[in-house]
């Protein structure tokens, strides 16, 4: 059996933009992925609301993805496939990060995970870097309008190219979620139930491909 760790932010956690709660296990994309992959795989959910790559949330000091990735992958060893979808929160106004900065943050997370697993389990996992769905202008009129502006939306449209270049540099796989899904109209940031299904199908194809 192969272990798949899905490491991400609120869209991996399963934040429901309609209620502010969490989608159930029938809906969240890692659980849908488990059903699509079948019994030969064990899919682990590791999503956290507000998680970034390397940027420190001024209100919550436990949102930095780099700080937790080593412990998480070691908790689930052996890890055969690591799917990382981070970057949406990195675009918040408060961080002032460029796409280049965010890609460097993703690079640090990937390298920390791979280096740790090579040391601990003696082989590297297959890594899939997922560029998150683009943040739409609906975010400007939703509950997260204070955290994002139009420049953030523009940044999100450009991030995929930087992640794709990073994946080539590191020799890992790349998936652009924006080619398959869009966020909800409610907040322009979080996924609908249908988008969770679409993302799971895209990741499943990437894994089996």
NUTI-249718 format. One record per residue (C-alpha): x, y, z; residue in one letter. Coordinates in steps of 0.02 Angstrom, whole numbers, plus 50000, padded with zeros to 5 digits. Example, Ala and Ser with C-alpha at 12.3 -4.5 7.8 and 13.67 -1.06 7.14 Angstrom:
506154977550390a;506844994750357s;
This chain:
500005000050000x;500625017449956x;500425032050076x;499895048850003x;500075064150115x;499055079350061x;499845094750141x;498955111250121x;497915125350190x;496045128050214x;495625120850043x;496435104550097x;495645105650269x;493955107450183x;493355124850232x;491555127350175x;491325145150108x;489445144150126x;489435140250313x;491175144150378x;491255126350442x;492075110850371x;491475099550231x;491115081550279x;492165066650229x;491105063350076x;491575080450008x;493365084850055x;494545081849909x;495805070850002x;494385059150054x;493695059149877x;495465055449817x;495525040449933x;493945033349855x;494595036449679x;496295028549712x;495585013349801x;496275001149927x;498045001149860x;498295018649932x;498115026750103x;497745045450090x;498175056650237x;497365073750261x;498515087250328x;497635103850297x;497635119050410x;496675135250389x;497825149850354x;499385139350324x;500765147850224x;502395141450153x;503605151550260x;502685167450310x;502275170850492x;500455175150526x;500455190550639x;499025183150742x;499435164550740x;501235158850748x;500835140750704x;500315143350522x;502035141750442x;502065126450331x;503945124750339x;503915123250528x;502785107950528x;503185098250370x;504615087850444x;503605081550591x;502085078050486x;502965067650354x;503885058150490x;502235054550577x;501585045750422x;503145036550366x;503385028450248x;502755042250133x;502705037349950x;501815052449876x;501775070149945x;500495082149872x;500795100149925x;499555114049886x;500055130249971x;500205148349916x;498485156249929x;498775163150103x;500525168850055x;499675181649941x;498855190950085x;499175209650091x;500045208350259x;501485197950189x;501875208650038x;502625193349953x;502975192149767x;502685176449664x;504555173849670x;504515174749860x;503085162249869x;503965150149751x;505525151149860x;504425147150010x;503715131949921x;505475126649875x;505975127050058x;504475116350108x;504795103449972x;506645102150009x;506335100450197x;505105086350168x;506175077050042x;507805078850137x;506985072850297x;506195057750215x;507775052950123x;508665052850291x;507275044150388x;506565031650264x;508055030550144x;507105035949989x;506245051449924x;504365052449901x;503595056949735x;503135075249754x;501715084249667x;501725103149683x;499955109549658x;499725127749612x;498115132949701x;496565139049611x;496625157349564x;495875169649687x;494455178749599x;493815196549620x;492375189549723x;493595189749869x;493485208849869x;491665208349922x;491735193250036x;492215189750216x;494085189850175x;494095206650087x;495195214150222x;496575201550185x;496615202249995x;496555215849862x;496575216149672x;498475214849670x;498315198349765x;497105191949634x;498325196649497x;499725188049591x;498705172149603x;498505171849414x;500385172249393x;500915159749526x;500695143949421x;502105148549303x;503305150649449x;502775134149527x;502955125149362x;504725131849342x;505105126549521x;504455108949490x;505605107449339x;507065113849442x;506755101149580x;506315086849464x;504575084249537x;502815084049465x;501705099349441x;499835101849434x;498955118349400x;497305117249494x;496665132749403x;496535122349244x;495215111649328x;494315121649461x;493825138949521x;493415145149697x;491665148949757x;490675164649719x;490395166549907x;492175171849946x;493235169949789x;494485159549887x;493785143049949x;493155128249850x;491395122249819x;490945104049840x;491035101649651x;492775109549649x;493355097449784x;492805083249671x;493665090949521x;495295093349616x;495255075449679x;495025069049502x;496475079549438x;497635073849578x;497115055849552x;497565057049368x;499245064849413x;499625050649534x;499095036649421x;499885045049270x;
